[in-house]
């Protein structure tokens, strides 16, 4: 189907465009799995989701806002487990040499080569609070990594009285063994003694601005702060690469507002990606139902916890059970039941030309990659990929040759390559 998306910038694209093509022939020595790697709809056009909804009385605001028609990629797909033995990997970023930076939630950052060699932990990172959902989280290379070797990462920062989402940057040594001149460039406030909903996805925009997602920390006592502009909870953040605040952020100069805020009213956004035209796409966890894909536009309110699809974990409505309100932005797409989304990217590559401009969303709970076909800013088709892997997919990225790479959130975590043989 046609897509109105402009040429896209995936999370690792600064690095990917610096190399012609990484040779991946050595991967053939790894454990290779060939065959179908997706779930097909029962009949052409049927939704791929067949489970009953948690909130069957809720209605979408427009056609295909949920349970879009199922689509199937033509031809054979294969996947290769390139590396395993990782402990709860969370984020991944492509380097100019075709190798990957991969975080492990307990606090380790490693380089994994394209042929599956797993490096020793990189020294120099600050301590993390690895309780619950916390730890070392996302990773991106800077826009000028080839010249300055700057990397940026998010983590649960231990603090007096609790912890909070933080973002730091530093220069990777030439030999890749340590990070130097580490500087914390963002700290989500206030601190809180909890262990959930850090958000924590990172993406650079084409203009060099850094976007950060921050969760609302889950607990009933604090989740309403997603609607409070004086708190960073439940927000999309936009800063300069050095941590300063862009003057054109929507709440700069507003009394009582945190100037780093770009959008608000989010629950636990763990994926963000930015198109070449600057369009910001994010994905967040809902409660029971209500995982959302959003187009995050400056200054807008995305509803949580006042407006949402889905219900409370214990049952019953969230708040007043409202799914729409005039002053609240509707999600582009939602899932009920949830898929438990992790990271996401916009596809830009030569290997799967039919996927150009599609969203690829890592699904932790449902153990697949969701491919969403986008047309004029709306979802018009959904496919589930890597369903036969059987692991929680945490993050997804695109390699220099257009193959799709993913990491799995397991105690024996894997780095996986999805490709056309």
C-alpha positions in Angstrom: 0.0 0.0 0.0 1.2 3.6 -0.6 2.7 5.5 2.4 2.8 9.2 2.8 5.8 8.9 5.1 8.9 10.9 4.1 12.3 9.2 4.0 12.8 7.9 7.5 15.5 8.2 10.2 15.6 5.1 12.3 17.3 5.1 15.8 20.6 3.9 14.4 20.5 5.7 11.1 23.4 8.1 11.7 25.7 5.1 12.1 24.0 3.0 9.4 24.5 5.5 6.6 28.2 5.8 7.4 28.9 2.3 6.0 28.2 0.9 2.5 27.2 -2.6 3.6 28.4 -4.7 6.5 29.3 -8.2 5.3 27.0 -10.6 7.0 28.1 -13.9 5.4 29.7 -15.0 8.6 26.2 -15.2 10.1 25.5 -18.3 8.1 27.6 -20.3 10.6 25.2 -19.3 13.4 22.0 -21.2 14.2 19.9 -20.5 11.1 16.1 -20.9 11.1 14.3 -20.8 7.7 10.6 -20.7 7.0 7.6 -18.8 8.0 8.2 -16.4 10.8 4.8 -14.7 11.1 1.2 -15.2 12.1 -1.3 -15.0 9.2 -4.9 -13.8 9.5 -7.5 -16.6 9.3 -8.9 -15.1 6.1 -7.4 -12.3 4.0 -8.2 -9.0 5.7 -9.2 -10.5 9.0 -7.4 -8.9 12.0 -4.5 -10.8 13.4 -5.8 -10.3 16.9 -8.4 -12.9 17.8 -8.5 -12.7 21.6 -11.6 -11.1 23.2 -11.2 -7.5 24.3 -10.8 -6.6 27.9 -13.2 -3.7 27.3 -15.7 -5.0 24.7 -18.1 -2.0 25.1 -15.4 0.5 24.2 -15.5 1.7 20.6 -12.7 3.1 18.5 -12.9 6.7 17.4 -12.3 5.9 13.7 -11.9 3.0 11.3 -8.9 0.8 11.9 -7.9 2.5 15.1 -7.7 -1.1 16.5 -7.7 -4.5 15.0 -6.7 -3.3 11.5 -6.9 -5.8 8.6 -4.2 -8.5 8.7 -1.5 -8.4 6.0 1.1 -10.9 5.0 4.6 -10.3 3.6 5.0 -12.1 0.3 8.0 -14.5 0.0 10.1 -16.4 2.5 11.5 -14.8 5.7 14.1 -16.3 7.9 15.7 -15.5 11.2 19.1 -16.2 12.7 20.0 -16.1 16.4 23.3 -14.2 16.1 24.1 -14.1 19.8 22.7 -15.4 23.1 23.6 -15.5 26.7 22.6 -11.9 27.4 20.9 -10.9 30.6 17.7 -9.0 30.1 18.9 -6.8 27.2 16.9 -3.6 26.8 18.2 -1.3 24.1 20.4 -1.5 21.0 22.1 0.9 18.7 24.0 0.4 15.4 27.6 1.5 15.1 29.4 2.6 11.9 31.3 -0.6 11.7 28.2 -2.7 11.6 28.4 -3.8 15.2 25.8 -3.3 17.9 25.8 -1.5 21.2 23.4 -3.5 23.5 22.4 -2.7 27.1 21.7 -5.3 29.8 19.3 -4.1 32.4 21.5 -5.1 35.4 23.9 -2.3 34.3 26.1 -3.6 31.6 26.8 -2.2 28.1 28.4 -4.5 25.5 29.5 -4.4 21.9 28.2 -7.4 19.9 29.8 -7.9 16.5 27.8 -8.6 13.4 29.0 -12.2 13.5 27.9 -12.7 17.1 31.0 -12.1 19.3 29.8 -10.7 22.6 32.3 -8.2 24.2 33.1 -7.6 27.8 31.1 -5.0 29.7 32.2 -1.4 28.8 33.6 0.5 31.8 32.7 3.9 33.0 29.0 3.9 33.2 27.3 5.2 36.4 25.5 2.9 38.9 21.9 1.9 38.1 18.9 0.9 40.3 18.1 -2.5 38.8 15.1 -3.3 41.0 11.8 -4.2 39.3 11.7 -2.6 35.8 14.7 -0.4 36.5 18.3 -0.6 35.4 20.3 0.3 32.3 17.8 1.0 29.6 18.0 2.5 26.2 21.1 3.5 24.1 21.7 5.6 21.0 24.7 6.9 19.2 25.0 10.6 18.8 24.5 12.3 15.4 28.2 12.9 15.1 29.4 9.6 16.5 31.8 9.0 13.6 33.8 12.0 14.7 33.2 12.5 18.4 32.2 8.9 19.5 29.4 10.2 21.8 26.8 7.8 23.0 23.7 8.5 25.0 21.9 6.2 27.4 19.0 6.2 29.8 18.8 4.4 33.2 17.1 4.2 36.5 19.3 6.5 38.6 19.6 5.7 42.3 19.0 8.8 44.4 18.4 9.8 48.0 14.9 8.7 48.8 14.4 6.7 45.6 15.3 6.9 42.0 14.3 8.4 38.7 14.8 8.2 34.9 18.1 9.8 33.9 20.0 10.3 30.6 23.7 10.5 30.4 26.3 10.8 27.6 29.9 10.1 27.2 32.6 9.5 24.6 33.5 5.9 23.8 37.2 5.1 23.8 38.8 4.2 20.5 39.2 0.6 21.6 35.5 0.4 22.7 36.4 -0.7 26.3 35.2 2.3 28.3 33.1 5.5 28.2 34.9 8.8 29.2 33.8 12.2 30.3 30.4 11.0 31.4 27.8 13.8 32.0 24.2 13.4 33.1 22.2 15.7 30.8 18.6 15.0 32.1 17.0 13.9 35.3 13.3 13.2 35.6 11.8 15.0 38.6 10.6 14.4 41.2 12.5 11.4 42.6 10.3 8.5 43.7 10.9 5.3 45.7 9.3 2.9 43.2 10.5 0.3 40.6 8.1 0.6 37.7 7.3 2.7 34.6 10.5 4.5 33.8 9.6 4.8 30.1 13.1 5.6 28.8 13.3 5.3 25.0 15.6 7.7 23.2 15.7 9.1 19.6 17.5 11.9 17.9 15.5 14.1 15.5 16.9 15.2 12.1 17.7 18.6 13.7 19.8 17.1 16.4 17.3 17.4 19.3 17.1 14.4 21.6 13.7 13.0 22.5 13.2 11.0 25.8 10.2 9.1 27.0 9.4 9.1 30.7 6.8 6.9 32.4 4.4 7.9 35.1 5.8 5.5 37.7 2.7 3.3 37.8 1.5 3.7 41.4 -1.9 5.3 42.0 -0.3 7.8 44.3 1.7 9.4 41.5 0.3 8.4 38.2 -2.0 11.5 38.0 1.3 13.5 37.6 1.1 12.5 33.9 -1.3 15.4 33.7 0.9 17.8 35.8 3.2 20.0 33.8 5.3 20.6 37.0 6.4 16.9 36.9 8.3 15.0 34.3 6.2 11.8 34.9 4.2 10.6 31.9 5.9 12.9 29.4 7.8 13.1 26.2 10.9 15.2 26.7 12.8 17.2 24.1 16.3 18.6 24.9 19.4 19.7 23.0 22.2 17.1 22.8 24.1 18.9 25.7 21.0 18.8 28.0 20.0 22.4 27.5 16.4 23.3 26.8 15.4 24.3 23.2 13.8 27.8 23.2 10.9 26.6 21.1 9.7 23.9 23.4 6.0 24.4 24.0 6.1 25.1 27.8 9.2 27.3 28.0 8.4 30.3 30.1 5.1 28.9 31.5 4.9 29.3 35.2 5.2 26.0 37.1 5.9 23.9 34.0 9.0 21.8 33.3 10.6 23.4 30.2 11.8 20.1 28.8 8.3 18.8 28.3 7.2 18.2 24.6 3.9 16.2 25.2 2.1 14.9 28.3 -0.6 12.4 29.4 1.4 9.2 28.7 1.5 6.0 30.8 4.7 4.1 30.1 6.1 4.9 26.7 9.0 2.6 25.9 9.4 3.2 22.2 10.0 6.3 20.2 11.1 6.9 16.6 11.3 10.0 14.4 10.8 10.4 10.7 13.0 12.5 8.4 10.2 15.1 8.2 10.3 15.4 12.1 7.2 13.4 12.8 7.5 11.9 16.3 6.0 8.4 16.8 5.8 6.8 20.2 4.3 3.7 21.7 3.2 3.1 25.3 1.9 0.4 27.6 -1.8 0.6 28.5 -3.4 -1.1 31.6 -5.5 -4.1 30.7 -6.0 -3.1 27.1 -5.1 0.3 25.7 -1.5 0.0 24.4 -1.2 3.0 22.2 0.7 4.3 19.1 0.8 8.1 19.1 2.0 10.9 16.9 3.5 13.2 19.6 3.0 16.8 18.6 4.3 19.7 20.6 2.2 20.7 23.6 -0.6 18.2 23.2 -2.2 16.0 25.9 -2.5 12.3 25.2 -4.9 11.6 28.1 -3.6 9.2 30.7 -5.1 8.5 33.2 -8.2 10.6 32.4 -8.8 9.3 28.9 -7.7 5.8 27.9 -8.7 2.6 26.2 -8.6 -0.5 28.4 -9.5 -1.1 32.1 -7.7 -1.4 35.4 -5.7 -4.5 36.2 -8.0 -5.3 39.0 -11.0 -4.8 36.7 -13.3 -1.8 36.4 -13.0 1.5 34.6 -9.9 3.7 34.6 -11.2 6.9 36.2 -14.5 7.7 34.6 -14.0 5.2 31.8 -13.8 7.9 29.2 -12.1 7.0 25.8 -12.5 10.4 24.2 -12.5 14.0 25.1 -12.4 17.1 23.0 -9.1 18.4 24.5 -7.3 15.0 24.3 -5.5 13.5 21.4 -6.7 10.2 20.1 -4.1 7.4 19.6 -3.3 6.6 16.0 -3.7 2.9 17.0 -4.4 0.8 20.1 -4.4 -2.8 21.1 -7.0 -4.5 23.4 -5.9 -6.9 24.8 -2.3 -5.6 25.1 0.8 -6.8 23.2 3.0 -5.1 25.9 5.1 -2.9 23.5 8.8 -2.3 23.9 10.9 -0.4 21.4 9.9 0.6 17.9 11.3 1.9 14.6 10.2 3.1 11.2 11.4 0.8 8.5 13.8 2.3 6.0 15.8 -0.3 4.0 16.3 -2.1 0.7 15.7 -5.7 1.8 11.9 -5.3 2.3 10.8 -2.5 -0.1 7.1 -3.3 0.6 7.7 -2.3 4.3 9.0 1.2 3.6 7.5 3.6 6.1 6.0 0.8 8.2 6.2 0.9 11.9 7.9 -2.1 13.6 6.9 -2.5 17.2 8.6 -5.0 19.6 5.9 -6.9 21.5 7.0 -8.2 24.9 3.8 -9.8 26.1 2.8 -11.4 22.8 6.3 -12.3 21.7 6.5 -10.9 18.2 7.3 -7.8 16.1 4.2 -6.0 15.0 4.5 -4.5 11.5 2.0 -1.7 11.0 1.3 -0.4 7.5 0.9 3.3 7.6 -1.1 5.3 5.0 -1.7 9.0 5.4 -0.8 8.8 9.1 -3.2 6.0 9.9 -2.7 2.2 10.3 -4.2 0.2 7.5 -2.7 -3.2 8.1 -1.0 -5.3 10.8 1.3 -8.3 10.6 3.0 -10.3 13.3 6.6 -11.3 12.7 9.0 -13.7 14.6 6.1 -15.4 16.3 7.9 -18.7 16.2 10.9 -17.4 18.1 8.9 -17.7 21.4 10.7 -14.9 23.2 9.8 -11.5 24.6 10.9 -9.0 21.9 12.3 -5.9 23.7 13.8 -3.7 20.9 13.9 -3.6 17.2 16.2 -1.8 14.7 17.1 -1.9 11.0 20.6 -2.9 9.8 22.5 -1.3 6.9 21.3 -3.9 4.4 17.7 -3.6 5.4 17.5 -6.7 7.6 15.6 -6.3 10.9 17.4 -6.9 14.1 15.9 -7.5 17.5 16.8 -8.3 21.1 14.8 -10.4 23.5 14.1 -9.6 27.1 15.0 -12.9 28.7 17.5 -14.2 31.3 19.1 -15.9 28.2 18.6 -12.9 25.9 19.3 -13.1 22.2 20.3 -10.8 19.3 18.3 -11.9 16.3 18.4 -11.0 12.6 15.2 -11.2 10.5 16.0 -11.3 6.7 14.9 -12.5 3.3 17.1 -15.4 2.2 
